[in-house]
Amino acid sequence: MAEQNIVIIIHAAPHGSERCLSGLRVAGALAARDDVKRLRILLMSDATVAALPHQKDNAGNVIETLVTELASADNASVHLCSKCAEARGLADLPHIAGVTLTSMIEVAGWIVEADKVLTF
């Protein structure tokens, strides 16, 4: 199978539904595949909260661990929408190691280059 360039956009907050957790779990499974060359995860809207340390979902799964694993994977990166983070007062707070702020202009480039774009 050809190598894939994939973008995952997560909008859902890490609490209140399982969409954020599901998106991170799918991202983890994709990052583990040899045929995924590049995986970019964008946390935007209320999902930006997932980049703060010590986040847990209702089932007790540690979201911080999932984000940390993705941010440190060789073929993956985790990014925060800078405007979304600023709007929520999160831009200047400490984030999980490896998570970076990004602009919509940069995200637009990722989407154009991507073989697949998934949203949660």
C-alpha positions in Angstrom: 0.0 0.0 0.0 1.2 3.5 -0.8 2.4 5.7 2.1 -0.4 8.1 3.3 -0.3 11.7 4.4 -3.3 12.1 6.8 -4.7 15.1 8.7 -7.1 14.6 11.7 -9.1 17.6 12.9 -10.6 17.3 16.3 -13.2 19.9 17.3 -14.9 18.1 20.2 -14.0 18.9 23.8 -12.2 16.2 25.8 -15.1 16.0 28.2 -18.8 15.6 27.6 -18.6 13.2 24.7 -16.2 10.6 23.5 -15.4 12.2 20.1 -12.2 13.8 21.2 -11.0 10.6 22.8 -12.1 8.6 19.7 -10.2 10.9 17.4 -7.0 10.6 19.5 -7.4 6.8 19.6 -7.8 6.6 15.8 -4.8 8.9 15.5 -2.7 6.6 17.7 -3.7 3.6 15.6 -2.8 5.4 12.4 0.6 6.6 13.8 1.4 2.9 14.6 1.0 1.9 10.9 4.1 1.7 8.6 2.1 3.0 5.7 1.3 6.3 7.3 4.1 8.6 6.3 2.8 11.8 7.9 0.0 12.3 10.4 -1.0 15.8 11.6 -3.5 16.2 14.4 -5.1 19.6 14.8 -6.9 20.4 18.0 -9.3 23.2 17.4 -12.4 24.8 19.0 -13.1 23.1 22.4 -10.6 20.3 21.7 -7.7 22.8 22.4 -8.3 22.0 26.1 -6.9 18.5 25.5 -3.4 20.0 25.1 -3.4 21.1 28.8 -1.7 18.6 31.2 -3.8 16.3 33.4 -6.9 16.0 31.2 -9.0 12.8 31.7 -12.2 11.6 30.2 -15.2 10.2 32.1 -13.9 6.6 31.8 -10.6 7.5 33.4 -8.5 7.2 30.3 -5.7 9.7 30.4 -5.9 12.1 27.4 -2.5 13.5 28.2 -0.9 10.1 27.5 -2.5 9.9 24.1 -1.5 13.4 23.2 2.0 12.9 24.5 2.5 9.7 22.5 1.3 11.3 19.3 3.4 14.4 19.8 6.5 12.3 20.3 5.8 9.8 17.4 8.2 9.9 14.5 5.5 10.2 11.9 3.0 12.4 13.8 2.6 15.9 15.2 0.0 17.6 17.4 -1.0 21.2 16.8 -3.4 23.7 18.4 -5.4 26.2 16.4 -3.7 29.4 17.6 -6.9 31.5 17.3 -9.0 28.9 19.1 -6.4 28.7 21.9 -6.2 32.5 22.2 -10.0 32.7 22.4 -10.1 30.3 25.3 -7.1 31.9 27.2 -4.9 28.8 26.5 -2.3 30.2 24.2 0.1 31.3 26.9 -0.5 28.4 29.3 1.9 25.4 29.4 0.9 22.7 26.9 1.8 19.0 26.8 5.3 18.7 25.5 5.6 18.7 21.7 2.2 20.4 21.0 2.6 23.5 18.9 0.4 26.4 17.9 -0.4 26.7 14.3 -2.3 29.0 11.9 -5.2 28.2 9.6 -3.0 29.2 6.6 -0.6 26.4 7.6 -3.5 24.0 8.2 -4.9 24.8 4.7 -1.6 23.7 3.2 -1.8 20.4 5.1 -5.3 19.8 3.8 -4.3 20.4 0.2 -1.3 18.0 0.6 -3.2 15.3 2.5 -4.4 12.0 1.0 -7.1 11.9 3.7 -8.7 14.3 6.1 -10.7 13.0 9.1 -12.8 15.1 11.5 -14.0 14.3 15.0 
